[in-house]
Amino acid sequence: MQRRKFIRNIGIGGLLLPLDPTSIGSPGNSITTTDKIIPEALQEGDTIGIVSPASAIFESEPYEIAKESFEAMGLKVKFGQNTRNRYGHLAGTDEERAEEFNDMFRDDSIKAVIALRGGSGAARILDKLDYEAIKKNPKIFIGYSDITALHMAIYAKTGLVTFHGPVAVSTWNSFSADYLKRLLFDKEAIKYENPVNKGDELVQTKNRIRTIHEGTTKGQLLGGNLSVLTGIMGSEYFPTDWKGKILYLEDVGEKIYAVDRMMTQLYLAGVFNEISGFVFGKCTDCDPGGSGYGSLTMEEVIDHFIKPLNIPAYSGAMIGHIDDNVTIPNGIEAEMDANAGTIQLLNPAVK
């Protein structure tokens, strides 16, 4: 089930609080380039730990598929001790989910940690994570959607490079597996570009990029799920320093008016004035909904906030709630080309 469906089912709306544009986040948690921590690369035979920091899974087959998928990549799998727990729609109580997450980072036998799934609830454990343990035991951490809350908090508190990518129960096809292997096994400074697949058509009609504003720029990649990212703004777990960053965003199941509201929050908080580049991935199943007399389009919403910035920007990247979902690092320098719709890492994301 999609992350936003869980939120709607338990009656939690996108509560957005007004922010002081001069204070994005909380003082004292800004990470500089020198603070950055690069995790070690994966090798065949390594053990990857699977945790459930957000929503629960109620059937056994997804666990089996997740385990077999990583074994097919040459990895061993260890599930967290609370992975199969349930507390309402969550995978256990906040304390259980935080304990599991902390234990995986403290466990020397675990070389990487991946979220079993997203959904909702990850932000509930941010104040219960052991950031000192995470900083002292840096390792690859992967996930997307609701897991964005954990990426932002870990970045803000430790400077550890983490990875916005498929969760354990995602579709691990050749596209997504290839990006993960090249990035995390082979230490490749990847160039992200959309696949060219015209099929029988004269021109490409799927996975097209749209240039919002032309140009190239360099900066540190930082971003994730729009609604989750804006949901922790104003807290100490939201990064304070967006100067020169390349912001990338994605979402699923949001009405266009809600996307407009969240983009407005980023604008009012001053984030857009700081970034050097902007990439929007996919907003899957984002439609006007019950918008009364009419609705802006997604293009109109994005263009309204981004075009006046006069910074390189494009949409349509392979980032989001899609089967062909890339793994992309938070905290690594990259060069983006808005004309070509590409992101080129300038350094490997693992060592």
N, C-alpha and C positions, 0 to 999 in steps of 0.2 A: 504494500500500500504506500502511496506517495506521502512524503513528509507532511504536506499541508493538510491532507485528509485527516491525519491524526490530530492536528491542531484544531481543525474545525470540529471534529468529533468530541473533543473534550472542552470545547467552548472557549478556547483561548484565541483572542484576536491578535493582530499585530500591534501591540501596545507600544507606541513610540513617544518618547519623552523629548521635550524641547531641550536643546543643548546650547551652551555658550560657544559660539564659533571660535573663540580664542582658546578653548580648552577641550580638545577632542580626546576623550578618555580621561585618565587620571594622571596627575603630575608624577614624574619619577619613573615611569615604566617605558620610556622611549628607548628603542634599540637602535644602535648605530651599526655601521658596517663592521667596525672592529669587534662588536659584541657577537657577531654572527657565529653560530656553531654548525659545522657541517657533519652530518652523520656518516658512518662507514657504509660502504657498498655491500650489497648482498652477494653471496656466493652459493652455488649449488650445494645442498646439504645443510644450509643454515636453517634455523627454526624461526618461523614467523608466529607471533602471538596474535590471536584473534580475541578482541574484546567487544563488549556490548555497552557502550556509553550512552545510548539513547533508547530507541524503541525496541520492543521485544519481537522475537520471531516465534510463531506458535506451532510450527510443524518441523519434523526432523529432517526432511529432505534438503532444505537449503543449507543446513550444517554439513551434510554429506557432500553436496556439490561444491561448497566453499573449500572444504578440505581437499577434495580431489583436484580442484582447479590449481591450488598451490603446489600440490604434489606433482602435477603435470609440469610445473615450472621448475621442478627439481628441489623444492623446499619441503621441510618438515613442518608440521602444524601442531600448535598447542593452543587449546581453548582456555580462556580464563575460567576461574573457578565459579564465577557467577553468571557465565554467559547464558545459561538456560533459565535463569531466574525470571520472575515476572511480578511486577507490582503495577496493577492497572495495565495501561498500554506500554509501560516502561519495562526494561530488562532488569528488574530488581529495584530496590530502594536507591536513593541518591548515594547513600553511604556504601552500599554494595557495589554499585557501578564505579564509584570513585576508587574504592579499595582495589578492585580488579585492575583498573587502569594504572594505578600507582605500582601495584605488584609487578605488572608486566615490565615497567621501566626499571624496576629494581632487580629483576631477574637477569642475571648475566648470561643465561643460556638463550635468551631471546634476542635476535638480531634486528628484528623489525616488528612493528605493531600495526595492525590494521583493524579498523572498525568493522564489525559484522554487518551493520546496516546503519542508516541514518534514522529518519523519522522525526522525532522530537525529544527533547529532554536533556540534550548534552549540556546546555547552558546551566542547568540546575546543579551540576557538579563542579563548576569552575572554581568555586571557593573551597573545594575539598581536595583539589589536586595537590600533590607534593611537587612543586616546581623546582625545588632544590634537587630532589632525586632525579627529575627529568633532565635537569642541567648537568648533573654529575654523571648521568648514564645516557648520553645522547644516542638516539637510534632513530631509524626511519619510522615515521608515522604517516599512515595513509587513510584517506576517507574523504567524503564530500557531503554536500547537502547540509544536514543539521550538524555534521562534524566540523563545519566552518567555525563554530563557536570555540572548539578545542584548538583549531589551527591559530585563530587570532589570539587566544589566551596564551598559548605556548610561545608564540612569536613575541608577544608583548612582555611576557615575564622572563623568558630565557634566551631568546634570539636563535633558538634551534630552527633550522630549515625543516619544514614539514611539507607534505605532499597532498595536494588536492587531486584526488583520483578515485577510481572505482572502489567501492566497499567490497567486503569479502563475498557477499551474495550477488554482486553485480554480474552482468554478462561478460565473462572473460573470453571474448573472441580473439582472433589473431590481431586485430587492430589494437585493442586495449592492452593485450598482453605484450605486444611488441614495444609499445611506448614504455611500459613499465620496465621491461628487461633492458632496453637500451639506456634508460635513465638511471636505474637503480642497480643493475648488474654490471653493465658495460662502461659506466661512468661517462656516457656520451653527453656532450653539450648539444642537446637536441635542437633541431629546427622544427617548430610546430607549424604545420600547414595543412589545409583541408585536403582530403583525398579527391583526386580527379576521377570521376566515374560518370561518363556521359551515357553509357549503355547504348541504346539504339537512337538516342536523341542527338540532334545536331549540336546542341550546346549543353553545358552542365546546368541542370535544374535543381539538383539537391546539394545541400551543404555548400551553398554559395556564400561568399563573404560580401559584405557591403561596406564600402569605405564611407565613413562618416565625415572625417576630415583627413586630407592627405598628409603625407610626411612620414618621417622616421624619427625615432627617439630611443634613448637608452635609459634604463632605470631598473630598480629592484621590483620584481613581481610580488604582488600582494593582493589577495582577494578571496572570492569564494561565493557562497550563496547570498544573494542580496538581502532577503528577508531575515536570515539568521545574523548576518553581519550587522545590519541596522538594529537588530533586536538587542545587541549588547553595547550599543553606543552609549556613552556617558558612564560606563563602568570602567574599572581599572583593568579589565581584560580586553579592552579595545585599544589597538595601537594608537599612540599619540602622534607619531611622526609619519606623515604621508608625503613629505617633500620629495619630489622627483620620482615617486613610485609609479609603476605601471599597474593600474587598477583593473582587475578582471572580475567579471560578475556573471552569474547564471541564476536561474530559478525555475520553479515548476509549479503549476496549478495556481498561479496568482492572477487575479483580475487586473486588467490594465490600470484601473484607477489606483489599485494598491501599489503597483510598480511605480506609478507617478508619485504617490505619497512617500515611498521609500527613497526614491531619487531626490525628492524635495528635501528629505531629512539630510542626506549626504551633502546636498548643496548648502543648506542652511548651517550645517556644522563646519563648513569650510573645506571639506575633503577635496572637492573638485578643483578648488583654487590651488591646491598643493601638487596634484599629480602631474606627471609629464606625459602620460599616455593612457588610453582607455580601450579596453577590449570587452565586448559583451559576447558571451557564448550563446547558449540556447536558453530560451524561456519556453519550456515545454508546456503545452496546454495552457498557455496564458491568453485569455480572451476577454472581450469587453464585459461579459456578465450582465447583470441587471443594472445598467448604467443610465436608466431613465431616458433622457432626451437625446442621448448619443454618447459616443466615446471617442477619445483620441485613439490613434493607432499606436502600436509599440514603437514604430519608427518615429512618430511625432513626439512621443514622450522622451525617448533617448536623445533625439536631435535637439529638443528644446534645452536640455541641460548641457549637452556635450559640445554641440557645434560652436556656441559662443566662446568656448575655452580656447579655440584655435590651437588645439594640440592634436597630434596624430591619434586617430580613433577608428576602430572598425568593429563590426558585429558579425556573428555567424561562426565564431571559432568552435572547435570540437570540444567544448567544455560544458558539462551539464548533465541533465537527466536523460541521457541517450546511451544506446548500446556502444557506439564508437566514442568512448570517453577517454581523453588523454589523461595522463598523470603529469601534473605540472607543479613545480616547486614554489613555495612561498619563501621569499628572502634571497633569491638568486638574481644577479644582474642579467639583464637581457636587452636585446635590441628588437623593437617591433617595427614592422613596415606596414603602415595602414593601407597603402596602395595594393600591395601583394597579399595582405591578410596573413602575415607570418610573424612568429615570435622566435627569435634565435637566442638561445642561452649563450652567454659569453663565457661561462665557466661551468664545469661539471657540478652537479648538485650533491654528489656524494664523493667521498675520498677513499 
